[in-house]
Amino acid sequence: MVVTHGHVDNFGAAAELSRLTGAPIAGHIADFSICRAGGASAPYLPIGLFGRLFVRSARARETTEPFEPDLLIRGATRLSDLGVEARIMPTPGHTAGSVSVLTDHGDLVAGDLVATTFPGFGKRPANPPFHDDPLGNLAGLREMPALAPTKLHVGHGAPLNPEQVGRWAAAEQ
């Protein structure tokens, strides 16, 4: 199991899923103090109206069962030793420890590096409601084409075309 970043909506079930399946948990060292505490990162730096509303809600302060990671990521990491033909790539910006997973088939699981407009229905790239470092996040998105992904899977919304995301990131800059 790869925790893409230290936000409860992305790691909230990790401890239980690991217990139920025996799957090890991996994620970047920069976000694991949050996971070890089972708490929300603070402060959220909102982007747009939804972000400003979200940071005022109780959901922004939700907690979950803490866990100890099995594999701490510090840099690009191959997963072939664990039977997965993919690599974890640090993609900081959304959080300091944000990572993406690039499969050998070209699928890029990008967590909250980018979202879609109106999650679940939209098919255009958009910012999630907050980033710790919006400019750093955009820099990561602009570097994404060098990874040559064929499809980009996001944590909130439908898969996106990587070329479309690259154009959107350049326009956002």
Short mmCIF file of the C-alpha atoms (twelve columns), coordinates in Angstrom:
data_MODEL
# 
_entry.id   MODEL 
# 
loop_
_atom_site.group_PDB 
_atom_site.id 
_atom_site.type_symbol 
_atom_site.label_atom_id 
_atom_site.label_alt_id 
_atom_site.label_comp_id 
_atom_site.label_asym_id 
_atom_site.label_seq_id 
_atom_site.Cartn_x 
_atom_site.Cartn_y 
_atom_site.Cartn_z 
_atom_site.pdbx_PDB_model_num 
ATOM 1   C CA . MET A 1   0.000   0.000  0.000   1 
ATOM 2   C CA . VAL A 2   1.394   3.404  -0.934  1 
ATOM 3   C CA . VAL A 3   0.233   6.442  1.013   1 
ATOM 4   C CA . THR A 4   0.443   9.253  -1.537  1 
ATOM 5   C CA . HIS A 5   0.505   11.958 1.147   1 
ATOM 6   C CA . GLY A 6   -0.328  12.780 4.749   1 
ATOM 7   C CA . HIS A 7   -3.980  13.782 4.558   1 
ATOM 8   C CA . VAL A 8   -6.533  11.691 6.426   1 
ATOM 9   C CA . ASP A 9   -8.735  11.223 3.353   1 
ATOM 10  C CA . ASN A 10  -5.786  9.467  1.677   1 
ATOM 11  C CA . PHE A 11  -4.425  7.375  4.568   1 
ATOM 12  C CA . GLY A 12  -7.375  7.020  6.932   1 
ATOM 13  C CA . ALA A 13  -7.946  3.302  6.350   1 
ATOM 14  C CA . ALA A 14  -4.282  2.301  5.953   1 
ATOM 15  C CA . ALA A 15  -3.850  0.733  9.399   1 
ATOM 16  C CA . GLU A 16  -7.004  -1.364 9.110   1 
ATOM 17  C CA . LEU A 17  -6.330  -2.405 5.508   1 
ATOM 18  C CA . SER A 18  -2.815  -3.453 6.434   1 
ATOM 19  C CA . ARG A 19  -4.156  -5.497 9.351   1 
ATOM 20  C CA . LEU A 20  -6.795  -7.162 7.160   1 
ATOM 21  C CA . THR A 21  -4.551  -7.911 4.183   1 
ATOM 22  C CA . GLY A 22  -1.033  -8.064 5.592   1 
ATOM 23  C CA . ALA A 23  0.035   -5.483 2.991   1 
ATOM 24  C CA . PRO A 24  2.996   -3.334 3.988   1 
ATOM 25  C CA . ILE A 25  2.532   0.447  4.020   1 
ATOM 26  C CA . ALA A 26  4.928   2.761  2.194   1 
ATOM 27  C CA . GLY A 27  5.082   6.537  2.041   1 
ATOM 28  C CA . HIS A 28  7.441   9.486  2.178   1 
ATOM 29  C CA . ILE A 29  9.281   10.250 5.405   1 
ATOM 30  C CA . ALA A 30  8.276   13.945 5.255   1 
ATOM 31  C CA . ASP A 31  4.598   13.070 5.891   1 
ATOM 32  C CA . PHE A 32  4.891   10.141 8.272   1 
ATOM 33  C CA . SER A 33  4.806   12.124 11.514  1 
ATOM 34  C CA . ILE A 34  1.207   12.930 10.547  1 
ATOM 35  C CA . CYS A 35  0.439   9.267  9.846   1 
ATOM 36  C CA . ARG A 36  2.123   8.139  13.078  1 
ATOM 37  C CA . ALA A 37  -0.092  10.593 14.982  1 
ATOM 38  C CA . GLY A 38  -3.246  9.746  12.990  1 
ATOM 39  C CA . GLY A 39  -3.877  13.466 12.701  1 
ATOM 40  C CA . ALA A 40  -4.591  16.097 10.158  1 
ATOM 41  C CA . SER A 41  -1.824  18.242 8.746   1 
ATOM 42  C CA . ALA A 42  -1.990  21.878 9.711   1 
ATOM 43  C CA . PRO A 43  -2.304  24.443 8.505   1 
ATOM 44  C CA . TYR A 44  -4.047  23.768 5.232   1 
ATOM 45  C CA . LEU A 45  -3.310  26.523 2.702   1 
ATOM 46  C CA . PRO A 46  -6.623  26.912 0.843   1 
ATOM 47  C CA . ILE A 47  -6.993  27.443 -2.885  1 
ATOM 48  C CA . GLY A 48  -10.290 28.888 -4.086  1 
ATOM 49  C CA . LEU A 49  -13.681 29.107 -2.414  1 
ATOM 50  C CA . PHE A 50  -14.022 25.389 -1.650  1 
ATOM 51  C CA . GLY A 51  -10.608 25.376 0.019   1 
ATOM 52  C CA . ARG A 52  -11.506 28.354 2.207   1 
ATOM 53  C CA . LEU A 53  -14.762 26.691 3.256   1 
ATOM 54  C CA . PHE A 54  -13.103 23.315 3.854   1 
ATOM 55  C CA . VAL A 55  -10.428 24.619 6.241   1 
ATOM 56  C CA . ARG A 56  -13.198 26.009 8.471   1 
ATOM 57  C CA . SER A 57  -15.020 22.675 8.669   1 
ATOM 58  C CA . ALA A 58  -14.585 19.920 11.233  1 
ATOM 59  C CA . ARG A 59  -13.549 17.564 8.400   1 
ATOM 60  C CA . ALA A 60  -10.241 19.432 8.143   1 
ATOM 61  C CA . ARG A 61  -9.399  18.291 11.694  1 
ATOM 62  C CA . GLU A 62  -10.495 14.643 11.479  1 
ATOM 63  C CA . THR A 63  -8.187  11.999 12.888  1 
ATOM 64  C CA . THR A 64  -7.812  8.291  12.287  1 
ATOM 65  C CA . GLU A 65  -5.979  5.262  13.636  1 
ATOM 66  C CA . PRO A 66  -2.231  5.968  13.619  1 
ATOM 67  C CA . PHE A 67  0.236   3.510  12.107  1 
ATOM 68  C CA . GLU A 68  3.932   2.886  11.711  1 
ATOM 69  C CA . PRO A 69  5.115   2.691  8.115   1 
ATOM 70  C CA . ASP A 70  6.848   -0.426 6.865   1 
ATOM 71  C CA . LEU A 71  8.782   1.359  4.109   1 
ATOM 72  C CA . LEU A 72  9.906   4.982  4.376   1 
ATOM 73  C CA . ILE A 73  10.478  6.657  1.029   1 
ATOM 74  C CA . ARG A 74  13.227  9.253  0.737   1 
ATOM 75  C CA . GLY A 75  13.680  9.300  -3.052  1 
ATOM 76  C CA . ALA A 76  12.641  7.380  -6.160  1 
ATOM 77  C CA . THR A 77  12.044  3.762  -5.101  1 
ATOM 78  C CA . ARG A 78  11.473  0.648  -7.245  1 
ATOM 79  C CA . LEU A 79  8.761   -1.694 -5.972  1 
ATOM 80  C CA . SER A 80  9.845   -4.810 -7.891  1 
ATOM 81  C CA . ASP A 81  11.218  -6.413 -4.687  1 
ATOM 82  C CA . LEU A 82  7.634   -6.320 -3.400  1 
ATOM 83  C CA . GLY A 83  6.244   -7.885 -6.591  1 
ATOM 84  C CA . VAL A 84  4.968   -4.652 -8.135  1 
ATOM 85  C CA . GLU A 85  6.384   -3.434 -11.450 1 
ATOM 86  C CA . ALA A 86  6.344   0.238  -10.587 1 
ATOM 87  C CA . ARG A 87  8.321   2.935  -8.838  1 
ATOM 88  C CA . ILE A 88  7.445   5.553  -6.275  1 
ATOM 89  C CA . MET A 89  8.407   9.068  -7.321  1 
ATOM 90  C CA . PRO A 90  8.521   11.992 -4.869  1 
ATOM 91  C CA . THR A 91  6.199   14.741 -6.148  1 
ATOM 92  C CA . PRO A 92  6.208   17.342 -3.349  1 
ATOM 93  C CA . GLY A 93  3.973   20.384 -3.402  1 
ATOM 94  C CA . HIS A 94  0.564   19.209 -2.278  1 
ATOM 95  C CA . THR A 95  2.416   18.187 0.891   1 
ATOM 96  C CA . ALA A 96  6.148   17.959 1.536   1 
ATOM 97  C CA . GLY A 97  5.939   14.169 1.371   1 
ATOM 98  C CA . SER A 98  3.614   13.748 -1.601  1 
ATOM 99  C CA . VAL A 99  4.541   10.848 -3.855  1 
ATOM 100 C CA . SER A 100 3.217   9.391  -7.090  1 
ATOM 101 C CA . VAL A 101 3.450   5.811  -8.342  1 
ATOM 102 C CA . LEU A 102 4.495   5.195  -11.948 1 
ATOM 103 C CA . THR A 103 3.818   1.681  -13.236 1 
ATOM 104 C CA . ASP A 104 6.003   0.080  -15.889 1 
ATOM 105 C CA . HIS A 105 2.930   0.260  -18.162 1 
ATOM 106 C CA . GLY A 106 2.797   4.064  -17.914 1 
ATOM 107 C CA . ASP A 107 -0.023  4.579  -15.417 1 
ATOM 108 C CA . LEU A 108 0.787   7.412  -13.016 1 
ATOM 109 C CA . VAL A 109 -1.128  7.357  -9.716  1 
ATOM 110 C CA . ALA A 110 -0.692  10.969 -8.667  1 
ATOM 111 C CA . GLY A 111 -2.630  11.314 -5.414  1 
ATOM 112 C CA . ASP A 112 -3.629  14.965 -5.020  1 
ATOM 113 C CA . LEU A 113 -0.938  16.438 -7.275  1 
ATOM 114 C CA . VAL A 114 -3.930  17.420 -9.410  1 
ATOM 115 C CA . ALA A 115 -7.674  16.785 -9.238  1 
ATOM 116 C CA . THR A 116 -10.517 17.050 -11.710 1 
ATOM 117 C CA . THR A 117 -13.139 19.741 -11.954 1 
ATOM 118 C CA . PHE A 118 -16.062 18.819 -9.722  1 
ATOM 119 C CA . PRO A 119 -14.524 15.518 -8.511  1 
ATOM 120 C CA . GLY A 120 -16.252 12.433 -9.771  1 
ATOM 121 C CA . PHE A 121 -17.845 14.116 -12.750 1 
ATOM 122 C CA . GLY A 122 -15.333 16.475 -14.344 1 
ATOM 123 C CA . LYS A 123 -12.700 15.383 -16.807 1 
ATOM 124 C CA . ARG A 124 -10.567 18.530 -16.820 1 
ATOM 125 C CA . PRO A 125 -7.576  19.171 -14.546 1 
ATOM 126 C CA . ALA A 126 -8.081  21.394 -11.522 1 
ATOM 127 C CA . ASN A 127 -6.411  22.191 -8.233  1 
ATOM 128 C CA . PRO A 128 -7.487  20.319 -5.134  1 
ATOM 129 C CA . PRO A 129 -8.834  22.626 -2.387  1 
ATOM 130 C CA . PHE A 130 -5.346  23.227 -0.949  1 
ATOM 131 C CA . HIS A 131 -1.602  22.676 -1.445  1 
ATOM 132 C CA . ASP A 132 1.211   23.226 1.058   1 
ATOM 133 C CA . ASP A 133 3.336   24.689 -1.762  1 
ATOM 134 C CA . PRO A 134 1.247   25.624 -4.828  1 
ATOM 135 C CA . LEU A 135 4.247   26.723 -6.934  1 
ATOM 136 C CA . GLY A 136 6.202   23.585 -6.002  1 
ATOM 137 C CA . ASN A 137 3.189   21.502 -6.937  1 
ATOM 138 C CA . LEU A 138 2.980   23.197 -10.347 1 
ATOM 139 C CA . ALA A 139 6.700   22.614 -10.872 1 
ATOM 140 C CA . GLY A 140 6.119   18.898 -10.280 1 
ATOM 141 C CA . LEU A 141 3.242   18.880 -12.741 1 
ATOM 142 C CA . ARG A 142 5.390   20.585 -15.385 1 
ATOM 143 C CA . GLU A 143 8.061   17.887 -14.893 1 
ATOM 144 C CA . MET A 144 5.509   15.080 -15.194 1 
ATOM 145 C CA . PRO A 145 5.766   14.710 -19.028 1 
ATOM 146 C CA . ALA A 146 9.405   13.596 -18.615 1 
ATOM 147 C CA . LEU A 147 8.056   10.485 -16.833 1 
ATOM 148 C CA . ALA A 148 6.129   9.641  -20.058 1 
ATOM 149 C CA . PRO A 149 2.893   8.517  -18.380 1 
ATOM 150 C CA . THR A 150 0.118   7.211  -20.608 1 
ATOM 151 C CA . LYS A 151 -2.669  7.902  -18.100 1 
ATOM 152 C CA . LEU A 152 -2.820  9.995  -14.951 1 
ATOM 153 C CA . HIS A 153 -4.948  8.707  -12.057 1 
ATOM 154 C CA . VAL A 154 -5.880  11.267 -9.401  1 
ATOM 155 C CA . GLY A 155 -7.106  10.881 -5.833  1 
ATOM 156 C CA . HIS A 156 -10.230 12.922 -6.485  1 
ATOM 157 C CA . GLY A 157 -11.855 12.455 -9.867  1 
ATOM 158 C CA . ALA A 158 -11.589 10.591 -13.136 1 
ATOM 159 C CA . PRO A 159 -8.312  9.669  -14.883 1 
ATOM 160 C CA . LEU A 160 -6.774  12.483 -16.915 1 
ATOM 161 C CA . ASN A 161 -4.770  12.781 -20.110 1 
ATOM 162 C CA . PRO A 162 -1.178  13.654 -19.090 1 
ATOM 163 C CA . GLU A 163 -0.724  16.035 -22.041 1 
ATOM 164 C CA . GLN A 164 -3.867  17.930 -21.022 1 
ATOM 165 C CA . VAL A 165 -2.551  18.170 -17.443 1 
ATOM 166 C CA . GLY A 166 0.795   19.495 -18.711 1 
ATOM 167 C CA . ARG A 167 -0.924  22.234 -20.737 1 
ATOM 168 C CA . TRP A 168 -3.157  23.123 -17.778 1 
ATOM 169 C CA . ALA A 169 -0.145  23.330 -15.413 1 
ATOM 170 C CA . ALA A 170 1.692   25.655 -17.837 1 
ATOM 171 C CA . ALA A 171 -1.386  27.903 -18.024 1 
ATOM 172 C CA . GLU A 172 -1.774  27.888 -14.205 1 
ATOM 173 C CA . GLN A 173 1.821   29.046 -13.746 1 
# 
